[in-house]
């Protein structure tokens, strides 16, 4: 009977410690520390993380079957980007660690793409261009995402209302 109690206590301890380890970082410092570790890893949660855009293309070529790849290739760029956002795009965001940080998301941040949705769409669009043997036009695409996010931010600011505004009073010198 004592061995059963001991095993139950041990499993509770292991289970609770695993639960704690799976929790997201609780502070900015903890997130930054976890981020710095994640961006160095080749694998996250057992999934290979590409190092750069070329590596991502190689990985996608291995993951996507021939028929699906052919359909994707033959679609227009706009349709490919729009239709695959909530399927392949979500898969990329989740499995390649765009929210918590990964070596691929870090690579894309260094290019200038900061939002996970933009990162996924960037990969989908450039992969489509790569399959169709078109110029990737990375710089122009990065600028497009930057401008789009800037306009979105400005539109949010225009729609917003000021709840409270304070004016700092300064002492006037005589």
Steps between C-alpha positions, in 0.01 A plus 500: 500500500784743581660445158172603333490825700862565412436441128193726509697778667786460252267513200327811640838666547617413149166602347490835677861578412434417133193728511713782640763451230234518228369838619590808299761732646345726765710809444668687220841392632394134509362526146823660375706226664283226347506679162881517497514125563229411244663690212812283530316169473478287188198313640210630711257248646641236265442710187789604277525881474645633174792739537406732213275540198686251281491242778125564540447429127694174529291399802171591331603297195542198728176558691260576213392219267545536124130555411450768767821672397385505137161652594674760714747582222223542240288731718546874472729651762208689658284187521786292636574755773134556591376141488794348685517759778279299735642160408867495399554846648363395840704181488816701433427749780429230754755234407787732412462697824414849378329614822757374750797555273705264289806525285277551194285769663818671619639490146176658371509767775850591391366545146240740642187285526375503857142369503449119496218522241726704271784253551281207395359686202850608399611137496190389305540777240875452453457123485236548228739727309782249547290214359408717202865599447422868553713759675427493874526880535570465873574869566183622329291240683653593836422868432143404407446331839663789688279755323189290550565474878575873520170589329313256722654658810415853383140397425465355851633823649250706299207285614606507862373744758700666772374383837700742707772747422736656748712805451814524706535833668849635517630759737550828331823684563477863601 
